[in-house]
Amino acid sequence: MTVAFKNNNKTPLVVPPAIRRKAGFKSGQELEFKASGGVITIVPKRPASGDEYTPEQRRAIDAELDEAERRPFHGPFNTADEMIAHLKGQINARAKKPKRAR
């Protein structure tokens, strides 16, 4: 998609909504502007290097972790032998349960 207009340096440069939609820009998203050799490039701002996830991804991960903490869990174990003994006990307990009919 190409849109042409005359720049008069008095009015701000505005990216038309159809172009923003085509580029996939979301409302409130931070953008970076880069200029080189008469070309302006607009790209979504990358998350800070300290956080590899977007805020939306971080919320989803945190929600999954919260849900996982409500389920039963085992450990921590002091040694690998304790963990192995626990796993063997779980296997034996499952083997003793009657099989479900499919």
C-alpha positions in Angstrom: 0.0 0.0 0.0 1.4 3.4 -0.9 0.0 6.8 0.2 1.6 10.0 -1.1 1.1 13.6 0.3 3.0 16.9 0.3 5.0 17.7 3.4 4.8 21.4 4.2 6.8 21.3 7.5 4.0 23.1 9.3 1.7 20.2 10.2 2.9 17.1 12.0 3.6 14.0 10.0 0.7 11.6 10.5 0.7 7.9 9.5 -2.8 7.1 8.1 -4.8 4.5 10.0 -4.9 2.1 7.0 -1.1 2.1 6.9 -0.8 1.5 10.7 -3.3 -1.4 10.5 -1.4 -2.9 7.5 1.9 -2.7 9.5 0.2 -4.4 12.5 0.8 -1.5 14.9 -1.5 -1.6 18.0 -2.9 1.4 19.9 -0.6 2.4 22.7 2.3 0.4 21.3 5.7 2.1 21.6 7.4 2.7 18.2 11.0 3.6 17.2 11.8 6.0 14.4 15.0 5.6 12.5 16.2 8.0 9.7 18.9 7.2 7.2 19.6 8.5 3.7 16.2 10.2 3.3 14.3 7.1 4.5 12.3 7.0 7.7 11.8 3.5 9.2 9.2 2.9 11.9 9.5 -0.3 13.9 7.9 -1.5 17.2 10.1 -0.8 20.1 11.7 -4.0 21.4 11.4 -4.9 25.1 14.3 -3.9 27.3 17.1 -6.5 27.2 16.5 -7.3 30.9 13.0 -8.7 30.1 12.6 -10.9 27.1 8.8 -11.0 27.3 6.2 -8.4 26.5 3.9 -7.4 29.3 1.1 -9.5 27.8 3.3 -12.6 27.7 4.5 -11.9 31.3 0.9 -11.8 32.5 0.1 -15.1 30.8 3.2 -16.7 32.3 2.4 -15.4 35.8 -1.2 -16.7 35.5 0.0 -20.1 34.6 2.5 -20.2 37.4 -0.2 -19.1 39.9 -2.4 -21.9 38.7 0.4 -24.4 38.9 1.1 -23.5 42.6 -2.5 -24.4 43.5 -1.9 -28.0 42.3 -0.1 -30.6 44.4 3.7 -30.7 44.0 6.5 -32.6 45.5 9.9 -31.7 46.8 12.3 -30.2 47.2 14.5 -33.2 47.7 17.8 -33.1 49.5 19.4 -35.7 47.2 18.8 -37.3 43.9 18.3 -40.6 45.7 15.4 -39.1 47.6 13.8 -37.9 44.4 14.3 -41.3 42.7 12.8 -43.1 45.7 9.8 -40.7 45.5 9.3 -41.3 41.8 9.5 -45.1 42.2 6.9 -44.8 45.0 4.6 -42.9 42.6 5.1 -45.5 39.9 4.2 -48.3 42.3 1.1 -46.4 43.5 -0.1 -45.9 39.9 0.6 -49.6 39.1 -1.7 -50.7 42.0 -4.6 -48.5 40.8 -7.2 -50.4 38.7 -7.1 -49.5 35.0 -9.9 -47.5 33.6 -12.0 -49.0 30.8 -11.7 -47.0 27.6 
